[in-house]
């Protein structure tokens, strides 16, 4: 029983260098922050993180920051819809990007 509990324990914060790389990717693509499988593999090679850690980081980042950019906290289903919704809400896509990058 104790061994099972220890396996499920949180691993803690990700290394600062790894989160820095993930944040750089995020800021460059904040309008549609969904990395492809190839991009996730490249991020894994750059950061030393496993695919689950990368997926979880992006899920959490979108929930904590990206969803708040949209009316009602509900993000659109496509990149084109995201661009239109952000431009409509913030007056321009660039204004939305600037707000999102500061978050």
C-alpha positions as CSV (number, residue, x, y, z in Angstrom):
1,X,0.0,0.0,0.0
2,X,2.8,2.4,0.9
3,X,4.6,1.7,-2.4
4,X,1.4,2.5,-4.3
5,X,1.0,5.8,-2.5
6,X,4.6,6.8,-3.2
7,X,4.3,6.0,-6.9
8,X,1.3,8.4,-7.2
9,X,3.1,11.2,-5.3
10,X,3.6,14.5,-7.1
11,X,7.0,15.0,-8.7
12,X,7.1,18.7,-7.9
13,X,7.9,21.7,-10.1
14,X,9.4,21.3,-13.5
15,X,13.0,22.6,-14.0
16,X,13.1,26.3,-14.7
17,X,15.0,25.8,-18.0
18,X,12.2,23.4,-19.2
19,X,9.4,25.8,-18.3
20,X,11.3,28.6,-19.9
21,X,11.4,26.7,-23.2
22,X,7.7,25.8,-22.9
23,X,6.8,29.4,-22.2
24,X,8.8,30.6,-25.2
25,X,6.9,28.2,-27.4
26,X,3.6,29.4,-25.7
27,X,4.3,33.1,-26.3
28,X,5.1,32.5,-29.9
29,X,1.9,30.6,-30.6
30,X,-0.5,32.0,-28.0
31,X,-3.4,32.4,-30.5
32,X,-3.6,28.6,-30.9
33,X,-1.4,26.9,-28.2
34,X,-1.8,23.3,-29.3
35,X,1.5,21.8,-30.3
36,X,1.6,19.1,-32.9
37,X,3.0,15.7,-32.0
38,X,6.2,16.6,-33.8
39,X,6.5,19.9,-31.8
40,X,5.9,18.0,-28.6
41,X,8.7,15.6,-29.5
42,X,11.0,18.5,-30.2
43,X,10.0,20.2,-26.9
44,X,10.7,16.9,-25.1
45,X,14.2,16.7,-26.7
46,X,14.9,20.3,-25.8
47,X,13.6,20.1,-22.2
48,X,14.2,16.6,-21.1
49,X,10.5,16.3,-20.2
50,X,8.5,13.2,-21.0
51,X,5.3,13.5,-23.2
52,X,3.0,13.3,-20.2
53,X,4.7,16.2,-18.5
54,X,4.5,18.3,-21.7
55,X,0.9,17.5,-22.3
56,X,0.0,18.3,-18.7
57,X,1.9,21.6,-18.8
58,X,0.0,22.7,-21.9
59,X,-3.4,21.6,-20.5
60,X,-2.8,23.5,-17.3
61,X,-1.4,26.6,-19.1
62,X,-4.5,26.7,-21.4
63,X,-6.9,26.3,-18.4
64,X,-5.1,28.9,-16.3
65,X,-4.4,31.6,-19.0
66,X,-5.7,31.0,-22.5
67,X,-9.3,30.2,-21.6
68,X,-9.6,33.4,-19.7
69,X,-9.1,35.3,-23.0
70,X,-12.5,34.2,-24.3
71,X,-16.0,35.3,-23.4
72,X,-17.3,33.0,-20.8
73,X,-14.0,31.2,-20.5
74,X,-15.0,28.8,-23.4
75,X,-12.3,28.7,-26.1
76,X,-13.2,28.1,-29.7
77,X,-12.7,24.8,-31.5
78,X,-10.4,26.0,-34.4
79,X,-7.5,28.3,-34.9
80,X,-9.6,30.5,-37.2
81,X,-12.3,30.8,-34.7
82,X,-9.8,31.7,-32.0
83,X,-8.3,34.4,-34.2
84,X,-11.7,35.9,-34.9
85,X,-12.9,35.8,-31.3
86,X,-9.7,37.3,-29.9
87,X,-9.7,40.1,-32.5
88,X,-13.4,40.8,-31.8
89,X,-12.9,40.9,-28.0
90,X,-9.6,42.9,-27.9
91,X,-10.1,45.1,-31.0
92,X,-7.3,43.5,-32.9
93,X,-5.4,40.2,-32.9
94,X,-2.2,42.0,-31.9
95,X,-3.8,43.5,-28.8
96,X,-5.0,40.1,-27.8
97,X,-1.6,38.6,-28.3
98,X,0.0,41.4,-26.2
99,X,-2.5,40.7,-23.3
100,X,-1.9,37.0,-23.5
101,X,1.9,37.3,-23.6
102,X,1.8,39.4,-20.4
103,X,-0.2,36.8,-18.6
